[in-house]
Amino acid sequence: MKRNYSLFRIAFVSAIGFAFLLPGSARAQMPPDVRGHYRGFSQSSGNPDNRGPAELNIISQTPDGEFQGSITILGNTHSIHGEVDPHSIAWVSGSGGIRSIRGEGQWQDLTRGGALILASYRLRSGDHGEVALVQNFTQPPEPEMPPYIAGSWPGTFQNILSLMRGTVEWTVQQDRMPTGAPSTGFMGQETIDTSMNDFVGTIDGGGNFVRIGVSAQGFLIGAGKVESGELTGTTVENYNTFHPTIHYAVQVGR
């Protein structure tokens, strides 16, 4: 039986500070296994136009939560080591007094093999900013494969706070398995009125999805569901300190 994990709530509350985290069991307090590949975006706090794709690869982890891997930010890849506990993650590169990058933030389990990281970074150059990363859900076995969502999705949006309405269009590219079956990873662009943002995301076999994105105005995080040829979702644009946060609902279809 397919289950809806209420990703609207996960993504919405994640964007406003992980307020939904509850005390876990003794087992839940063990360091989570964060190995794997994460993709998303980084953006400089000093220059919002200095943004782009980001990737995190964690290749090994000890039982007490120490890990090694690499992170790519603004076109440069750094070898890193770090530590994770049930809700937070931190990393550095290099050794001694030479650190090309430092980062720290929140790690959140999305279940089904998916995870979300919202963190800050600081480079040796002095540049600092934010990074948002998502790890794909584990590919489910047939016939529980994710729905095929590649293509153009025109529709409408409504600002939940101001009730302003407008047009929106998503252009989605979806990863595929070697067999050609739809995969759990996707990426694309959202055009909302006259503004545009890039996003990446992950979708499970029930059509539930989480996405993160970035534009000149800041980061967004959203979630929703694809069902019967229609995509509905809720998004929070978590702008920097110079902009308000905007919440909007999207409904698009083929």
Backbone hydrogen bonds, N-H to C=O, Kabsch-Sander energy under -0.5 kcal/mol:
donor,donor_aa,acceptor,acceptor_aa,energy
5,Y,3,R,-0.6
9,R,6,S,-0.6
10,I,6,S,-1.4
11,A,7,L,-2.7
12,F,8,F,-2.5
13,V,9,R,-2.4
14,S,10,I,-2.1
15,A,11,A,-1.9
16,I,12,F,-0.7
16,I,13,V,-0.6
17,G,14,S,-1.5
18,F,13,V,-1.4
19,A,13,V,-0.7
21,L,18,F,-1.6
29,Q,25,S,-1.2
30,M,27,R,-1.6
34,V,32,P,-0.9
36,G,58,I,-2.3
38,Y,56,L,-3.0
39,R,134,V,-2.1
40,G,54,A,-2.5
41,F,132,A,-2.2
42,S,52,G,-2.4
43,Q,130,E,-2.3
44,S,47,N,-0.5
44,S,50,N,-2.3
45,S,128,H,-2.8
46,G,128,H,-0.7
50,N,47,N,-2.7
51,R,49,D,-1.6
52,G,42,S,-1.9
54,A,40,G,-2.1
55,E,72,T,-1.6
56,L,38,Y,-2.4
57,N,70,S,-3.0
58,I,36,G,-2.5
58,I,56,L,-0.5
59,I,57,N,-0.7
59,I,68,Q,-1.7
60,S,68,Q,-1.5
62,T,66,E,-3.0
65,G,62,T,-2.0
67,F,82,G,-2.3
68,Q,60,S,-1.9
69,G,80,I,-2.2
70,S,57,N,-2.4
71,I,78,H,-2.3
72,T,55,E,-3.0
73,I,71,I,-0.5
73,I,76,N,-2.4
74,L,53,P,-0.6
76,N,73,I,-1.8
78,H,71,I,-2.9
80,I,69,G,-2.5
81,H,92,V,-2.4
82,G,67,F,-2.3
83,E,90,A,-2.1
84,V,65,G,-1.6
85,D,88,S,-2.4
89,I,105,G,-1.9
90,A,83,E,-2.0
91,W,103,G,-2.7
92,V,81,H,-2.4
93,S,101,I,-1.4
94,G,79,S,-0.5
98,I,95,S,-1.6
99,R,97,G,-0.8
102,R,122,R,-1.9
103,G,91,W,-2.5
104,E,120,S,-1.7
105,G,89,I,-2.5
106,Q,118,L,-2.7
107,W,87,H,-2.1
108,Q,116,L,-2.8
110,L,114,G,-2.2
111,T,114,G,-0.6
114,G,111,T,-1.9
115,A,135,Q,-1.2
116,L,108,Q,-2.4
117,I,133,L,-2.8
118,L,106,Q,-1.8
119,A,131,V,-2.8
120,S,104,E,-2.8
121,Y,129,G,-2.3
122,R,102,R,-2.2
123,L,127,D,-3.3
124,R,100,S,-1.7
126,G,123,L,-1.8
129,G,121,Y,-2.0
130,E,43,Q,-2.4
131,V,119,A,-2.8
132,A,41,F,-2.6
133,L,117,I,-2.7
134,V,39,R,-2.3
135,Q,115,A,-3.0
136,N,37,H,-0.5
138,T,112,R,-3.2
144,E,141,P,-2.1
149,I,147,P,-0.6
151,G,172,V,-2.5
153,W,170,W,-3.2
155,G,168,V,-2.7
156,T,251,Q,-2.2
157,F,166,G,-2.2
158,Q,249,A,-2.1
159,N,164,M,-3.2
160,I,158,Q,-0.5
160,I,247,H,-2.2
161,L,247,H,-0.7
163,L,159,N,-2.4
166,G,157,F,-1.7
168,V,155,G,-2.1
169,E,191,T,-1.9
170,W,153,W,-2.2
171,T,189,Q,-2.4
172,V,151,G,-2.8
172,V,170,W,-0.5
173,Q,187,M,-3.2
175,D,185,G,-2.6
177,M,181,A,-3.0
180,G,177,M,-2.5
183,S,175,D,-2.7
186,F,201,G,-2.2
187,M,173,Q,-2.6
188,G,199,F,-2.4
189,Q,171,T,-1.9
190,E,197,N,-2.8
191,T,169,E,-2.7
192,I,190,E,-0.6
192,I,195,S,-2.3
193,D,167,T,-2.1
193,D,191,T,-0.6
195,S,192,I,-2.0
197,N,190,E,-2.1
198,D,214,V,-1.7
199,F,188,G,-2.5
200,V,212,I,-2.4
201,G,186,F,-2.7
202,T,210,V,-2.3
203,I,184,T,-2.4
204,D,208,N,-2.5
207,G,204,D,-1.7
209,F,224,G,-2.2
210,V,202,T,-2.1
211,R,222,G,-2.6
212,I,200,V,-2.6
213,G,220,L,-2.1
214,V,198,D,-1.9
215,S,218,G,-1.8
218,G,215,S,-1.1
219,F,238,N,-0.8
220,L,213,G,-2.1
221,I,236,V,-2.2
222,G,211,R,-2.6
223,A,234,T,-2.0
224,G,209,F,-1.8
225,K,232,T,-2.4
226,V,207,G,-1.8
227,E,225,K,-0.5
227,E,230,E,-2.7
230,E,227,E,-1.5
231,L,252,V,-3.4
232,T,225,K,-2.3
232,T,230,E,-0.5
233,G,250,V,-2.3
234,T,223,A,-2.6
235,T,248,Y,-3.1
236,V,221,I,-2.8
237,E,246,I,-3.4
238,N,219,F,-1.3
238,N,236,V,-0.9
239,Y,237,E,-1.6
240,N,217,Q,-0.8
243,H,240,N,-2.1
246,I,237,E,-1.4
248,Y,235,T,-2.6
249,A,158,Q,-2.5
250,V,233,G,-2.8
251,Q,156,T,-2.5
252,V,231,L,-2.8
253,G,154,P,-2.0
254,R,229,G,-1.2
